[in-house]
Amino acid sequence: MSVPSQEKLTFEVYVVGWKSIVMNVERSAQLFKMFIGKPLGVSKPDPNTVYKVPLVLSMYEALYLCEKGVTEPILNTKKIDCKTLEEYFINLMPKFKRKYLVFKDLRQRGYIVRSGMKFGTDFTVYELGPGLEHAPYVVTVASASDRLKAVDIVGLGRLSHSVRKRSVLAIADEERGSVNYIVFKWVKV
């Protein structure tokens, strides 16, 4: 899913802890139509509704939009660049870089990426978008340097069965800037 060019959509993003807020409600509505962010105070937003409220971005969405050149992040009343924003998020979450690498890769492939916390994973991934379908994938991120055990793989298979989704192991290689994916599907034998 693409992001509008800088001329069409440049806006300030206020970074507050793990989240970032777009106060401009017109820009918020444009982003939400592209399945970026969630309207502030709306627990289950309808993708067909235009909300006239600020938009809350995840840390991944905030950095992604910054790198696309359409945002001006503000932290503690100061405008910051994308590198400073990334460093800020890494300080909050040491595994941020590998997870962001996966988020960015999936977004660039046209998927809609949301938090997977309620399923015990890093991300839920949609082909059409939340509110239009149930997420077909749940994604767990691992580093290329991680040593996985057999029980970890079995756990991913059990997860995909219990939530009736395809479980994906995303292996992020931070040094190379690449991601490889392994998809698990529960089958009866």
C-alpha positions in Angstrom: 0.0 0.0 0.0 1.6 3.3 -1.1 1.7 6.6 0.8 0.8 9.8 -1.0 3.7 12.0 -2.1 5.1 14.7 0.1 3.4 17.5 -1.9 -0.1 16.0 -1.2 0.3 15.1 2.4 2.9 16.6 4.8 1.9 16.8 8.5 3.3 16.9 12.0 3.3 13.8 14.2 3.6 14.2 18.0 5.6 11.4 19.5 4.3 10.4 23.0 5.9 7.3 24.4 5.2 4.2 22.2 2.6 6.0 20.2 2.5 9.1 17.9 -0.5 11.4 17.3 -1.6 13.2 14.1 -3.7 16.2 15.3 -4.7 17.3 11.8 -8.1 15.6 11.4 -8.1 15.9 7.6 -4.7 14.2 7.3 -5.9 11.6 9.9 -8.9 10.7 7.7 -6.7 10.4 4.6 -4.3 8.1 6.5 -7.0 6.0 8.0 -8.5 5.4 4.5 -5.1 3.8 3.7 -5.3 1.6 6.8 -2.6 3.6 8.7 -3.3 4.4 12.3 -6.5 4.3 14.4 -8.9 7.1 15.2 -8.4 8.4 18.8 -11.0 7.0 21.2 -12.6 4.6 18.6 -12.1 0.9 19.7 -13.3 -0.8 16.6 -13.2 1.7 13.7 -15.3 1.1 10.6 -13.1 1.5 7.5 -16.1 3.0 5.6 -16.5 5.9 8.2 -14.8 9.2 8.0 -13.7 10.1 11.5 -13.0 13.8 12.4 -10.6 13.0 15.3 -6.9 12.8 15.7 -5.2 9.6 14.6 -3.0 7.4 16.8 0.0 5.8 15.0 2.1 2.8 16.2 5.8 3.4 16.5 6.2 1.4 13.3 3.7 3.5 11.4 5.3 6.7 12.7 8.8 5.7 11.5 7.5 4.3 8.2 5.7 7.6 7.3 8.8 9.6 8.4 11.0 7.6 6.1 8.5 8.1 3.3 9.1 11.9 3.8 5.5 12.8 4.6 5.8 13.5 8.3 7.6 15.9 10.6 8.0 14.1 14.0 7.9 16.3 17.1 9.3 15.0 20.4 9.2 17.2 23.5 8.2 20.2 21.3 11.3 19.7 19.0 11.2 18.6 15.4 13.4 15.5 15.0 14.7 13.6 12.0 13.9 9.9 11.2 17.2 8.6 12.6 16.5 10.3 15.9 13.0 8.9 15.9 14.3 5.4 15.3 16.9 5.7 18.1 14.1 6.9 20.4 12.0 3.8 19.6 15.0 1.5 20.0 15.6 2.9 23.5 11.9 2.1 24.3 12.1 -1.4 22.7 15.5 -3.0 22.1 14.0 -5.4 19.5 12.3 -2.5 17.6 14.8 -2.5 14.7 14.1 -6.1 13.7 10.4 -5.7 14.1 10.3 -2.5 12.1 12.3 -4.3 9.3 9.4 -6.8 9.1 6.7 -4.2 9.4 8.3 -2.1 6.6 8.8 -5.2 4.3 5.2 -6.3 4.7 3.8 -2.7 4.1 5.9 -2.4 1.0 4.5 -5.7 -0.3 1.0 -4.2 0.0 -0.1 -5.8 3.3 -1.9 -4.0 6.1 0.0 -4.6 9.4 -1.5 -4.2 12.9 -0.4 -5.2 16.4 -0.7 -9.0 17.1 -0.7 -8.6 20.8 -4.1 -10.1 21.3 -2.9 -13.3 19.6 0.4 -13.4 21.4 2.4 -12.5 18.2 4.1 -9.4 17.0 1.7 -8.5 14.1 -1.6 -9.4 12.5 -1.5 -9.0 8.7 -4.4 -8.3 6.4 -4.7 -8.5 2.7 -7.8 -6.2 2.4 -7.8 -4.5 5.8 -9.3 -4.6 9.3 -13.1 -4.4 9.2 -13.1 -5.8 5.7 -11.8 -9.3 6.6 -10.4 -11.3 9.5 -6.6 -11.2 9.5 -5.4 -14.2 7.6 -1.9 -14.1 9.1 -0.3 -13.7 12.5 3.4 -12.9 12.4 6.1 -13.7 15.0 9.5 -11.9 14.4 12.8 -13.6 15.1 16.3 -12.5 14.5 18.5 -14.4 12.0 20.9 -14.9 14.8 18.3 -16.5 17.1 18.5 -20.2 17.9 15.0 -21.6 17.6 14.1 -24.8 19.4 11.7 -27.5 18.2 9.2 -26.4 20.9 9.2 -22.9 19.4 8.2 -24.3 16.0 5.5 -26.5 17.5 4.2 -23.5 19.4 3.8 -21.6 16.1 1.8 -24.5 14.6 -0.4 -24.7 17.7 -1.0 -20.9 17.5 -2.1 -21.1 13.9 -4.5 -23.8 14.7 -6.0 -22.2 17.8 -6.6 -18.8 16.1 -7.5 -20.3 12.7 -4.9 -18.2 10.9 -1.7 -18.9 9.1 1.2 -18.4 11.5 4.2 -16.8 9.9 7.7 -16.8 11.3 9.5 -13.7 10.0 13.3 -14.0 10.2 14.9 -10.5 10.2 18.5 -10.1 9.2 19.3 -6.6 10.5 22.8 -6.6 9.1 21.6 -7.3 5.5 18.3 -5.5 5.9 16.4 -8.5 4.7 13.5 -10.7 5.8 12.7 -14.3 5.1 9.3 -15.8 5.9 8.2 -19.3 6.9 4.4 -19.9 6.8 2.9 -22.6 9.1 -0.5 -24.1 8.5 -2.1 -26.7 10.8 -3.1 -29.9 9.0 -4.6 -33.1 10.2 -2.8 -36.3 9.4 
